[in-house]
Amino acid sequence: MEGNALSFQRVFFDLPSYEFPTPPFERFFIANGWCMGQGQFVTKMRILTPSGKTLEGSTFQERFSLKDLHTPFMTLFRLEKIVFPESGYYTVQIFLDDELRLEYQLELRELPKRN
């Protein structure tokens, strides 16, 4: 592979925690891939709490281009020091040029208290 190859470790669909609000998560990434287009685009991501409010520090925007239909582009949104106020299902929303294109759930799961 060439020099810009990505590698993923600890891929997850939920985040367990012993307490809520959570201690700040040092950092994690949300990745989304784009393909089958051509031109200049703007993608935006935001995370909604279980009550439907935008999670503080979770809104990001990035410009990117697709040079042809067969060359994909990977967007990586880096979240740092994010605090999740409650357990439950958080909604990750992905927009392309201000149009909602994808939503998926990220579960924040409360673990049993340690003794």
C-alpha positions in Angstrom: 0.0 0.0 0.0 1.1 3.6 -0.5 1.9 6.1 2.2 -1.6 7.3 3.1 -3.1 3.9 3.9 -5.6 4.0 6.8 -5.7 1.4 9.6 -8.5 1.0 12.1 -8.2 -0.4 15.6 -10.9 -0.9 18.2 -13.8 -0.5 15.8 -17.1 -0.3 17.9 -20.8 0.2 17.7 -21.3 1.1 21.3 -19.4 2.8 24.1 -19.7 1.3 27.6 -19.2 3.5 30.7 -19.5 3.0 34.4 -20.9 6.5 34.9 -23.0 9.2 33.3 -22.2 11.9 32.4 -19.1 10.1 31.2 -15.6 11.2 31.9 -14.3 13.0 28.7 -13.4 10.5 26.0 -9.8 11.3 25.1 -10.4 10.9 21.4 -12.1 8.8 18.9 -13.0 9.0 15.2 -16.1 8.6 13.1 -15.3 7.5 9.6 -17.5 7.7 6.5 -16.7 6.9 2.9 -17.9 8.6 -0.3 -17.8 7.4 -3.8 -19.7 7.2 -7.1 -19.7 11.0 -7.6 -17.5 13.6 -9.2 -16.8 17.2 -8.2 -16.6 19.3 -5.0 -18.7 18.5 -1.9 -19.2 19.5 1.7 -20.0 16.8 4.3 -21.1 17.6 7.8 -21.6 15.4 10.9 -23.4 15.9 14.1 -24.4 13.7 17.0 -27.8 14.0 18.7 -28.4 12.9 22.3 -31.1 10.5 23.2 -33.4 13.5 23.8 -32.6 14.9 20.3 -30.3 17.8 21.2 -27.0 18.3 19.5 -24.1 16.9 21.6 -21.7 19.6 22.5 -18.5 19.4 20.4 -19.9 16.9 17.9 -20.6 19.1 14.9 -17.9 19.0 12.1 -17.8 20.1 8.5 -15.3 19.2 5.8 -14.9 20.0 2.1 -13.7 17.3 -0.2 -13.6 16.4 -3.9 -14.2 13.2 -5.9 -12.1 13.2 -9.0 -14.0 10.4 -10.7 -16.7 7.8 -10.1 -14.3 5.1 -9.0 -12.0 6.9 -6.6 -13.5 7.0 -3.0 -12.8 9.5 -0.3 -12.8 8.8 3.4 -13.8 11.5 5.9 -12.5 11.2 9.4 -14.2 13.3 12.1 -12.0 13.5 15.2 -13.8 13.9 18.5 -11.8 14.9 21.5 -12.8 15.4 25.2 -16.4 14.5 24.4 -18.7 14.0 27.4 -21.9 11.9 26.9 -24.4 13.2 29.4 -26.6 10.1 29.6 -26.8 6.5 28.6 -29.0 5.6 25.6 -28.9 5.7 21.8 -27.2 8.7 20.2 -27.9 9.4 16.6 -25.0 10.1 14.2 -26.2 12.2 11.3 -24.2 12.6 8.1 -25.0 15.4 5.6 -23.8 15.9 2.0 -24.2 19.5 0.7 -26.7 20.2 3.6 -28.9 17.2 2.7 -29.2 14.5 5.4 -27.8 11.3 3.7 -27.3 8.9 6.6 -28.3 8.3 10.2 -27.1 5.5 12.5 -27.2 4.8 16.2 -24.3 4.7 18.7 -25.3 3.1 22.0 -23.8 4.5 25.2 -24.3 1.6 27.6 -24.1 1.8 31.3 -22.0 -0.9 32.9 -22.8 -2.3 36.4 -21.0 -0.4 39.1 -17.7 -1.8 40.2 -17.2 -2.8 43.9 
